[in-house]
Amino acid sequence: MGRYLILLITAFVLTSCAGNKGKNFYIIDGFTQGTTYHVVYKESGDKSIDEVRKEIELLFLKIDNSLSIYNDTSVISLINQNLSNETDTMFRELFLKSKEVWEKSRGAFDITIGPLVKAWGFGPDATARFKAEKLDSLMSLVGMSKVYLDGTKLIKEKPSMYIDMNAIAQGYTVDMVIGYLRSVGIDDCLVEVGGEVRSSGNKSGKGWKVGVDRPADGNFIPGVDMEAIVTLNNKSLATSGNYRKFYVEDGIKYSHTINPCTGYPVRHTLLSATIIADDCTTADAFATACMVVGKDSAIALIEGYDFIDGYLIWSDKDGKMITWVSDKAKALIEERK
């Protein structure tokens, strides 16, 4: 999504500056968490763009030091290595939110799924080939009922349990950046990290426009082939799909989305799930949950809660893409047929 988003942002900047009484829109972009980020905001307050960039990047570093499984000295890595069970505020916030979504999704979203992810060949230190005879022992390490907070300490039922917040951390990062921008008086802004997006302000009443990629195998470059454009007003959007992260072994396609209830990669017709919510943390987690449960259960999940809306794409028996939009989201989504 990132490439299409930046094209929309650039067009908006070029056409909007003249009509805002000298107020400019600034763009900050770069790399974080193994992906790209983009921030666009209306000039406001006393901070220069260099000061804003520096403080955002310091925030990224703080998040990395807490939540990154790729950082050996982060809070989460020390917990996974059993070198510490102490948490920080960020870890506790995201752990409690993860537990809430785990409960609401009936276990479809689960941050203890790390051992299964590695065993299926995804993530850091992943094994190359899954061994079915190890499934029972792996499943004994999965389940948010087996981990809990005791004050500032995380207690794991088994030392080999592994916490992985990657399926929610980018959405949380977006929310943290929005919170920072608002704290320094910047209310009109859009933040995107790895395709997860949140808008603040109404952009002169027109809304912020972001794109949803067509979920086709081989569509590896975000923004080249778009399925829909979504207009956001003080809303967040996150998309999860199985069309970019997978591998094929012995003629079988294995998705990076693992069902924590079965221990196996999902093999259903749902290609991508886009969730719209007030905050990006919620949108990110529920998008993952939808991809775990498949289209019918995803529709039921979205319709069961009034704080999320959704846009789903799946393939029928002939390989044709079918779309579904929740009622409240219909006014926000323009499909590109």
C-alpha positions as CSV (number, residue, x, y, z in Angstrom):
1,M,0.0,0.0,0.0
2,G,2.9,2.4,0.7
3,R,3.7,3.4,-2.9
4,Y,0.1,4.2,-3.7
5,L,-0.3,6.1,-0.5
6,I,2.7,8.3,-1.1
7,L,1.4,9.1,-4.6
8,L,-1.9,10.2,-3.1
9,I,-0.1,12.3,-0.4
10,T,2.1,14.0,-3.0
11,A,-0.8,14.9,-5.1
12,F,-2.6,16.3,-2.1
13,V,0.3,18.4,-1.1
14,L,0.7,19.9,-4.6
15,T,-3.0,20.8,-4.8
16,S,-3.7,21.9,-1.3
17,C,-0.9,24.3,-0.1
18,A,-2.1,27.3,-2.0
19,G,-5.6,27.1,-0.5
20,N,-4.6,27.0,3.1
21,K,-3.6,30.6,3.9
22,G,0.1,29.8,3.9
23,K,-0.2,26.5,5.8
24,N,2.0,23.9,4.2
25,F,1.7,20.1,4.3
26,Y,4.9,18.3,5.1
27,I,6.0,14.8,4.3
28,I,8.3,12.7,6.4
29,D,9.2,9.2,5.3
30,G,11.8,6.5,5.8
31,F,12.3,3.0,7.1
32,T,11.3,1.4,10.4
33,Q,10.4,-2.2,11.6
34,G,11.6,-3.7,8.4
35,T,9.3,-1.7,6.3
36,T,8.6,1.9,5.2
37,Y,6.7,4.7,6.9
38,H,5.1,7.9,5.7
39,V,3.8,10.9,7.7
40,V,2.0,13.8,6.2
41,Y,0.9,16.7,8.3
42,K,-0.3,20.3,8.1
43,E,2.2,23.0,9.4
44,S,1.3,23.7,13.0
45,G,2.9,24.9,16.2
46,D,6.6,25.8,16.7
47,K,8.4,22.6,15.8
48,S,10.3,22.4,12.5
49,I,10.0,19.4,10.2
50,D,13.5,18.3,11.3
51,E,12.5,18.4,15.0
52,V,9.3,16.4,14.2
53,R,11.3,13.8,12.2
54,K,13.9,13.4,15.0
55,E,11.2,12.9,17.6
56,I,9.3,10.4,15.5
57,E,12.4,8.4,14.9
58,L,13.2,8.4,18.6
59,L,9.7,7.1,19.2
60,F,10.4,4.3,16.6
61,L,13.6,3.4,18.5
62,K,11.7,3.3,21.8
63,I,9.1,1.0,20.3
64,D,11.8,-1.2,18.8
65,N,13.5,-1.5,22.2
66,S,10.3,-2.7,23.7
67,L,8.5,-4.8,21.1
68,S,10.9,-6.0,18.3
69,I,11.6,-9.7,18.2
70,Y,14.5,-8.8,15.8
71,N,16.2,-6.8,18.5
72,D,18.0,-9.2,20.8
73,T,18.0,-6.7,23.7
74,S,14.4,-5.5,23.5
75,V,12.0,-6.1,26.3
76,I,10.1,-8.8,24.3
77,S,13.3,-10.6,23.3
78,L,14.6,-10.7,26.8
79,I,11.3,-12.2,27.9
80,N,11.4,-14.8,25.1
81,Q,15.0,-15.7,26.0
82,N,14.0,-16.1,29.7
83,L,16.6,-13.5,30.6
84,S,14.0,-11.3,32.2
85,N,10.3,-11.2,32.9
86,E,10.1,-7.4,33.4
87,T,7.9,-5.5,31.1
88,D,7.6,-1.8,30.2
89,T,4.5,0.4,29.6
90,M,4.4,-0.2,25.9
91,F,4.6,-4.0,26.3
92,R,1.9,-4.0,28.9
93,E,-0.4,-1.8,26.8
94,L,0.0,-4.0,23.8
95,F,-0.3,-7.2,25.8
96,L,-3.6,-6.2,27.4
97,K,-5.0,-5.1,24.0
98,S,-3.8,-8.4,22.5
99,K,-5.6,-10.3,25.2
100,E,-8.8,-8.3,24.6
101,V,-8.8,-9.1,20.8
102,W,-7.9,-12.8,21.6
103,E,-11.0,-13.0,23.7
104,K,-13.2,-11.2,21.2
105,S,-11.9,-13.3,18.3
106,R,-12.3,-16.5,20.3
107,G,-8.6,-17.3,20.1
108,A,-8.1,-16.4,16.4
109,F,-5.7,-13.6,17.3
110,D,-2.9,-14.9,19.5
111,I,0.5,-13.4,20.2
112,T,1.8,-16.7,21.7
113,I,1.8,-18.2,18.2
114,G,5.6,-17.7,17.8
115,P,6.7,-21.3,18.1
116,L,4.3,-22.3,15.3
117,V,5.3,-19.5,13.1
118,K,9.0,-20.5,13.4
119,A,8.2,-24.2,12.9
120,W,6.4,-23.4,9.7
121,G,9.3,-21.5,8.3
122,F,8.4,-17.8,9.0
123,G,10.0,-15.2,11.2
124,P,13.5,-15.1,12.8
125,D,15.3,-18.4,13.5
126,A,12.6,-20.3,11.5
127,T,13.0,-23.9,10.7
128,A,12.9,-25.0,7.0
129,R,10.4,-27.8,7.2
130,F,7.4,-28.4,9.6
131,K,7.4,-31.8,11.3
132,A,3.9,-33.0,12.1
133,E,5.0,-35.2,15.0
134,K,6.0,-32.1,16.9
135,L,2.6,-30.5,16.6
136,D,1.3,-31.5,20.1
137,S,4.4,-30.2,21.8
138,L,4.2,-26.9,19.9
139,M,0.5,-26.5,20.6
140,S,1.3,-26.8,24.3
141,L,3.2,-23.6,24.0
142,V,0.3,-21.6,22.4
143,G,-2.6,-19.9,24.1
144,M,-3.0,-16.5,25.8
145,S,-4.6,-18.3,28.8
146,K,-1.1,-19.5,29.5
147,V,0.5,-16.1,30.0
148,Y,-0.5,-13.2,32.3
149,L,0.8,-10.0,33.9
150,D,1.7,-10.0,37.6
151,G,2.3,-6.3,38.2
152,T,5.1,-5.4,35.8
153,K,6.2,-9.0,35.3
154,L,5.1,-11.3,32.5
155,I,4.5,-14.9,33.8
156,K,4.7,-17.7,31.2
157,E,3.2,-21.1,32.0
158,K,6.2,-22.7,30.2
159,P,9.6,-21.2,29.6
160,S,9.6,-22.2,25.9
161,M,6.6,-20.0,25.2
162,Y,7.4,-17.2,22.7
163,I,5.6,-13.9,22.4
164,D,5.4,-12.3,19.0
165,M,3.5,-9.0,18.6
166,N,4.3,-8.4,14.9
167,A,0.7,-8.8,13.9
168,I,-0.3,-5.8,16.0
169,A,2.8,-3.7,16.6
170,Q,2.7,-1.7,13.3
171,G,-0.9,-0.6,14.1
172,Y,0.3,0.3,17.6
173,T,3.2,2.3,16.2
174,V,0.8,4.3,13.9
175,D,-1.3,5.1,17.0
176,M,1.8,6.2,19.0
177,V,2.9,8.6,16.2
178,I,-0.6,10.1,15.9
179,G,-0.5,10.6,19.7
180,Y,2.8,12.3,19.5
181,L,1.7,14.6,16.6
182,R,-1.4,15.6,18.5
183,S,0.6,16.3,21.7
184,V,2.7,18.9,19.8
185,G,-0.4,20.6,18.3
186,I,-0.5,18.8,14.9
187,D,-4.1,17.7,14.4
188,D,-4.3,17.4,10.6
189,C,-2.1,14.4,9.7
190,L,-1.9,11.0,8.2
191,V,0.4,8.3,9.4
192,E,1.3,5.0,7.6
193,V,3.6,2.2,8.7
194,G,3.9,-0.9,6.6
195,G,0.5,-0.3,5.0
196,E,-1.4,0.3,8.3
197,V,-2.9,3.8,8.3
198,R,-4.5,6.3,10.6
199,S,-5.9,9.8,9.8
200,S,-6.4,12.7,12.1
201,G,-8.4,15.8,11.0
202,N,-10.7,15.9,8.0
203,K,-8.3,17.4,5.4
204,S,-10.6,20.4,4.6
205,G,-13.6,18.2,4.7
206,K,-12.5,15.9,1.9
207,G,-11.1,13.0,3.9
208,W,-7.8,11.2,3.4
209,K,-7.7,8.7,0.6
210,V,-5.7,5.5,0.8
211,G,-5.6,2.4,-1.4
212,V,-6.2,-1.3,-0.9
213,D,-4.0,-3.6,-3.1
214,R,-5.6,-6.3,-5.3
215,P,-4.7,-9.5,-3.5
216,A,-3.2,-11.4,-6.4
217,D,-0.2,-13.7,-6.3
218,G,2.7,-11.9,-7.8
219,N,1.4,-8.4,-6.8
220,F,4.5,-7.7,-4.8
221,I,4.8,-4.0,-5.4
222,P,2.3,-2.0,-3.3
223,G,0.2,0.5,-5.3
224,V,0.7,-1.0,-8.8
225,D,-2.6,-2.9,-8.9
226,M,-5.3,-1.4,-6.7
227,E,-8.6,-3.0,-5.7
228,A,-10.3,0.0,-3.9
229,I,-9.8,3.5,-2.6
230,V,-10.9,4.2,1.0
231,T,-11.7,7.6,2.4
232,L,-10.7,8.1,6.0
233,N,-11.9,10.8,8.4
234,N,-10.4,10.3,11.8
235,K,-10.3,6.6,11.2
236,S,-7.7,3.8,10.9
237,L,-7.3,1.1,8.3
238,A,-5.3,-2.1,8.3
239,T,-5.1,-4.9,5.7
240,S,-3.9,-8.5,6.1
241,G,-3.5,-10.9,3.3
242,N,-1.8,-14.1,2.2
243,Y,-0.7,-13.2,-1.3
244,R,2.8,-11.8,-0.4
245,K,4.1,-13.9,2.4
246,F,4.0,-17.6,1.6
247,Y,6.2,-20.4,0.3
248,V,5.6,-23.5,-1.9
249,E,7.0,-26.9,-0.9
250,D,6.1,-30.1,-2.7
251,G,3.5,-28.3,-4.7
252,I,1.6,-27.0,-1.6
253,K,1.3,-23.3,-0.8
254,Y,1.9,-22.5,2.8
255,S,0.6,-19.1,4.1
256,H,2.3,-17.1,6.7
257,T,-1.0,-16.9,8.6
258,I,-1.1,-19.7,11.1
259,N,-4.3,-20.8,12.9
260,P,-3.5,-20.9,16.6
261,C,-6.4,-23.3,17.2
262,T,-5.2,-25.9,14.7
263,G,-1.4,-25.2,14.4
264,Y,-1.6,-25.2,10.6
265,P,-1.4,-22.4,8.0
266,V,-4.8,-21.3,6.9
267,R,-6.0,-22.8,3.6
268,H,-9.3,-21.0,2.8
269,T,-10.6,-18.7,0.0
270,L,-10.2,-15.4,1.9
271,L,-7.4,-13.4,0.1
272,S,-7.3,-10.2,2.1
273,A,-9.2,-8.5,5.0
274,T,-9.3,-4.8,5.5
275,I,-10.5,-3.5,8.8
276,I,-11.5,0.1,9.6
277,A,-11.6,1.2,13.2
278,D,-11.0,4.3,15.3
279,D,-7.5,3.2,16.3
280,C,-5.0,1.3,14.2
281,T,-4.0,-1.2,16.9
282,T,-7.6,-2.6,16.8
283,A,-7.7,-2.5,13.0
284,D,-4.4,-4.4,12.7
285,A,-5.3,-7.1,15.2
286,F,-8.8,-7.8,13.8
287,A,-7.4,-7.9,10.2
288,T,-5.2,-10.7,11.3
289,A,-8.0,-12.5,13.1
290,C,-10.2,-12.3,10.0
291,M,-7.5,-13.9,7.9
292,V,-7.2,-16.7,10.4
293,V,-11.0,-17.6,10.5
294,G,-11.9,-17.3,6.7
295,K,-14.6,-15.3,5.0
296,D,-17.8,-16.6,6.6
297,S,-16.5,-16.3,10.1
298,A,-14.8,-13.0,9.3
299,I,-18.1,-11.5,8.2
300,A,-19.7,-12.8,11.4
301,L,-16.8,-11.3,13.4
302,I,-17.1,-7.9,11.8
303,E,-20.8,-7.8,12.0
304,G,-20.6,-8.8,15.7
305,Y,-18.9,-5.7,16.8
306,D,-19.9,-2.1,16.2
307,F,-16.4,-0.7,16.6
308,I,-15.0,-2.3,13.4
309,D,-16.0,-2.3,9.8
310,G,-14.6,-4.4,7.0
311,Y,-13.8,-5.0,3.4
312,L,-13.1,-8.6,2.4
313,I,-11.8,-10.1,-0.8
314,W,-12.0,-13.9,-1.6
315,S,-11.8,-16.1,-4.6
316,D,-14.7,-18.3,-5.8
317,K,-14.4,-21.9,-7.1
318,D,-13.5,-20.5,-10.6
319,G,-10.8,-18.2,-9.2
320,K,-12.8,-15.0,-9.6
321,M,-12.4,-12.4,-6.9
322,I,-15.5,-11.6,-4.9
323,T,-15.7,-8.6,-2.5
324,W,-17.8,-7.9,0.5
325,V,-18.2,-4.5,2.4
326,S,-19.8,-4.0,5.8
327,D,-22.8,-1.6,5.8
328,K,-21.1,1.4,7.4
329,A,-18.0,1.1,5.2
330,K,-19.9,1.3,1.9
331,A,-19.9,5.1,1.9
332,L,-16.1,5.1,2.4
333,I,-15.0,2.6,-0.3
334,E,-14.7,3.1,-4.0
335,E,-14.0,-0.1,-5.8
336,R,-11.8,0.0,-8.9
337,K,-13.5,-2.3,-11.4
